[in-house]
Amino acid sequence: MWFKRTQSKRPGDSGSSNPTPRRGSIPSILSAGFKCEGDIVSDGEVHIIGSHTGNLVVHKLTLGEGGSIIGTVEAEAAVINGNLSGRLSAVSVVLGPTASVTADIVYVSMRMEPGAIYEGYSRRVDSIENFSGEGLRLAQPQRPQIEKIRNAETVAGNAD
């Protein structure tokens, strides 16, 4: 089942009811053969196995083997197993064994597994929020969305 509703407490039930699950707990998937152009903003998880050209601002990105991104990516966590060209700014970065990356990367924590190919400049920072790299700013329309995602403590929703 894709969406789960929290069950309401019935008379006579004991214990606490489950909290509403975090919105975005089900990843958005751009499957193989899917081509997308433009900007993507999500406060959840995004898996890309197809092709994307444009900017991505997501909570967690998984770029699968065979997937490709050309553009700027901002994420809390990024797992790269496909082709990435452009820029990446993330708290946690993992370049998997099938990654082919030609990008400048700003990160707090980065791991590169054997087999990964990386060409570009990298810079470790203590905090992504405090980084003021001139070339790593997205266009103005995305900036409010990024701040909204970063400042949100909890995001709750349901599939009504």
C-alpha positions, 0 to 999 in steps of 0.5 A: 500500500502506498499511503497509510493512514494513522489509525484513530484511537478507539474507545477502550484502546490503551497506549498512544496512537502513532504520530503522523508519518513524515511527508515525503517518506515515500521516495519520488522515483524518476525511472529508467527511460524517464527524461526530465528538464527543469528544476525539482524541489522536494522536502523528501527523498528522490531517486533518479535512474533516468535523466535530469537536466536542471537544478535539484533541491532535495532532502535526500538524493539517490542517483542510481546506476545508469541515471544522470544529472546535469545541473546543480544539486543541493541536498542534505544527503546524496548517494551517487552511483550514476553520472553527475555533471555540474555542482553538488552541495550536500552535508553527506556525500557518497560516491558509489562504485559506479559513480562518474562525477564531473562536478565541484562538490562542497560537503561536510562529509564525503566517502568515495568508494573504489571504482568511483570516478571523480573529476572536479574541485571539492571543498570540505566545510563545517556547515553547508548553511555557513558556506558562502561560495559565490558560484554555488548559489541557485537562482532566486526562485529556488532560494526560498524553497531551500530555506523552507526545507532547511528550516522545517523541523518537522513536516507532517501530512497525510494522503487524504 
